[in-house]
Amino acid sequence: MAKLNEEEIDRELSSLPEWALTDGNIVRTFGFKDFVDAMKFVNVVAEKAEAAGHHPDIDIRWNKVRLALCTHSEGGLTGKDFSLATEFDGLMA
């Protein structure tokens, strides 16, 4: 999958308002009522990431989970990152 240019990244980010471009990654922090709910979310994220063959960096704090996506093999962001971000957002619906 080809690396996206700045214009393509901006267009993709416009459809994901909770995500931000940070240090070459798209990043979002999800909030939960407690640690158990945060961990349930992480487990579902892990399943979806494994199925997609694309894995986010995951930072877990008591009731917050920060996900960062980048396609390292392509040296930047690709459509795969935005597709997975959209899936992760759907978990909060």
N, C-alpha and C positions, 0 to 999 in steps of 0.2 A: 504494500500500500504506500502510495507516494506521500511525502511530507507536504503539509499544507503551507501556503504562503501567508503573509500577514493579513491580507484582505480576506482570504478564506477562513482564517482563524477568527477574525472579527465577526464575520457573518455567522459562523457556527456558534460563537459565544453569545450572540444576540438572542439565540433561541434557548439559552441556558443561563438565565439571569442570576442564579445562585452560585455559579461557577466563576472563577477569576483566573486570569493568566498570571502566574507567579513563577519566576525563574524557569521559564520554558515549559512549565507544566500547567494543566488546568486543574484547579484545586477547589474543593468545597468542604466545608465543615458541617456535619449533620448533628443535630442535637436530639437527645432522648431524655426520658424521665429518669432513667437510672442506668447503672452499669449493665444489668442483665439485658435490658432492651438494646443497649448499644452493641452488646456482644451477639445478640440474635441478628441484628442488622449486618454485622461483620461476617457472620457465617453465611448469610444469603449472598452478600457481596462476593465472598470467596467462591461459592458455587457458580455464580454467574461469570465471574472472571475466569475460572477454570474452564467452563464450557466455551468461552470465547477465545481461550488461549491468549489472554491479554490480562495482565495483573497490575492493579494499582499499588502504589505505596500507601500503606495504611498506618495511621497514627491514632492510637486509642487513648483517650483520657476519660476519666470516670463516666460521664454521660455525653461525651462528644467523640465523634469519629471524623477524622480528616482524611479525605481521599485525594491523591494526586495522580494524574494520568499523563503519560508521555510514551510515545513509541520509541524506545531507546534504539532499537535496531534500525530505525529510519533517521535517527538524529533529530527528532522533533515531534510535533503533533501531526496526527493523521486522522482520517475519518473514523478509524477504529476507536480512538480516544473519545471522540464526541458521541459515538454510538453507545459506548459503554456508560458514559456519563448520563446519557438520556435514560438508559436502563436503570441506573442507580437512583436517579430522580424518581422514577416510577415506583420504586419501593416505598417512597414516602407518601404516595397518594392514598 
